Amino acid sequence: NDVENVDFFNFDREGCAALTNCARCKPKWAAGKTQTSGLTFTDSPNKVSWRWTMDGFYEDLDGSLCGTPGCKVVQKREIYDPAACVDDADDEFSHIVGSGKSDWLSLGLLENDTIKLDGLVCAPSQKLHVVGFNMYAPSSLQFNDVVFHTEFGSARAPWRKKPPYKDGWAGVLPEGTTNFF
């Protein structure tokens, strides 16, 4: 999943964004890493949107996405080090794609959560890993969310029936801290 040398124009309307992870893309159907380089944005303040919680991350190889070579854009969750990952102050990475799925359940949120998936910009030193697991026991875990914990906080990831972690969970975890689930 790489995006190289692309010019984006007019991604400035509600419900549209230049980049989003795709539920039907192969080989990483669940959370995945997308590397970017050589991007330009004209009249396109909506750079990244998210389809659901823990929906992958973007690694900017040359600084054309988030301003610093090697920085990462990830969905805001409390498991990331606030010293390494800062809020998306310009609201460029905090959108929900306009696919008609804007209810809390479709996004993997809790019923009273705000219907917005914010982004963080992480320093090049922050390493992130896509993880997934399935083939779990007992079977009563099926359809339940998993909760990841670090020293900074916690984040929920919904059970999903999507490859490559068919009938399981996927998420984006930080390196450099102990991750519990």
MODANOR-V328671 format. One record per backbone hydrogen bond with DSSP energy under -1.0 kcal/mol. CO is the residue of the C=O (numbers start at 1). NH is the residue of the N-H. Records with the same first field share a line. If there is no record, write none. Layout:
CO->NH / NH
This chain:
1->35
3->37
6->40
8->42
10->12
11->46
13->16
15->98
19->49
32->57
34->59
35->3
36->61
37->5
40->8
42->10
45->47
46->18
47->19
57->34
58->73
59->36
60->70
63->67
68->71
71->60
72->122
73->58
74->120
77->80
81->84 / 85
84->123
86->121
87->89
88->91
92->47 / 48
95->50
97->99
100->102
103->107
104->109
105->108
107->53
110->113
114->116
118->76
119->88
120->74
121->86
122->72
123->126
127->175
129->173
131->171
133->169
138->141
139->142
141->144
146->157
148->155
149->180
153->150
155->148
157->146
160->168
168->160
169->133
171->131
173->129
180->149
